Structures are given as structure tokens and as C-alpha cells.
Amino acid sequence: NYRQAFDGFDPAKVALYDKANGVRQLLDRLHVPYQSLTNFDTLESSPVLILGTNSFDAALKSAAPKIRTWLEKGGKLQSFAIKAGENKVEVE
């Protein structure tokens, strides 16, 4: 039951960054609430970030330091498959 996985916070605050829209379609079919992100300015208000399949892009790469800080503060990240050969995000 997905609701148990979200115990302790509002599932409507789950953030989704999904450039290919595949995960978005799945969540919609399952009636799982989420907030769709086009950038990472509001990430701090979300306890969970879902990165959709093949969503690596310049916005994600530039947000890497913000995402790392958010993770260090307790944020949870779920990433779906990224094509082989995609650039890795490195944060110093």
C-alpha cells in the first residue's frame, strides 16, 4: 500500500520531475498525488522527489547542489532509469 510508504507526511507534497512524462502517467493512473516540478525552486517544501525516466537535463544538473543539501536535511529521492551514457551529476 503506497499510503504506508508516505506515513508521516502529506503525499500531495511529493515532487515529480519527469521530462518524458512516463512516471507522471503512471502516478495519474494510480491516483497518487504529486506536485509537478519544472525547476527546483520549491523543492524544500517536498519531503520526496521522484526523478522520472531519462529526466537528466541542464536544470537537474544545475540543481545538484540544492538537491544534495535537501537530501542531507532528510529529503528522500527516487530515481527511475537514466539512459546509459547520460552525464553523471557530481557535486563538490
N, C-alpha and C positions, 0 to 999 in steps of 0.2 A: 504494500500500500504506500503510494508516494507521499501521502499526508504524514505518515510517521517519519519519513525522511526529513520533513520540514518542521518537526516538532520544535517549538520554542520561538518560531518567527513566522511572519506573515508570508505565505508563498507568493502573494501578489507582488512582493518586493524582489523576487528573483529577476536578475538582469540577464538578458539574452542578446548576444552579439552574433548574428547569423547572416553572413553575406550571401550564402547560397539558398537560404530560406528552408532548407530541408528539416532542420530541427524545429523551426517555428511551426511548420505544417504538422509535425508530429505532436508537439505540445498542444496545438489547437485541437487536433483530433481527440486527444486525451483530456481536453478541458483543463489543462494545467495553466494556471495564471502566471504571467510574466510581464516584465517591462522590457520592451524592445529598445536597445541602445543603438544610436548612430555614432556616438562618441562616448568617452568615458568620464565626462564631467560630473555625472550623478552617481558614479559607482559607489561612493561612500554610503549611500542610503540603502544599498542592497547587500544582504548577507551572503548571497550566492551569485556567481557569474557563470553562465554557460556560454562557451565559445562553440559556435556551430561548425559543421564540417567545412573545411577549406576557407576559414574566415581570417586567415593571416593576411594582413594588409598594412599599409603605412600607418593608419590610425592605431592599430593594435601595437605595432612596433614602437610608435612614439609614446604610447600609454604604458609601456612596460614598467617604468619606474613607479608610476602611480599604482599599477596593479600589484607590483611587489609589495609596496607599503601597505596596501589594502589587505593582502594575504597575511602579512606579518601582524596585522591587527586582528586577525581571526576570520577574514573572508574565506569563503570556500569556492574553489574553481573546478568546473567540469569542462573538459575539452574533448570534442569529438575529433575524428580523424582529420589530419592535415596531410595533403599530398606529399609523397616522397619528393625531396628536392626543395621543399619550401624553406625559406630562410629561418634560421633559429633566432629567437629573441634572447639577447644576452644583456644583463643588467649589471653594471659595475657598482 
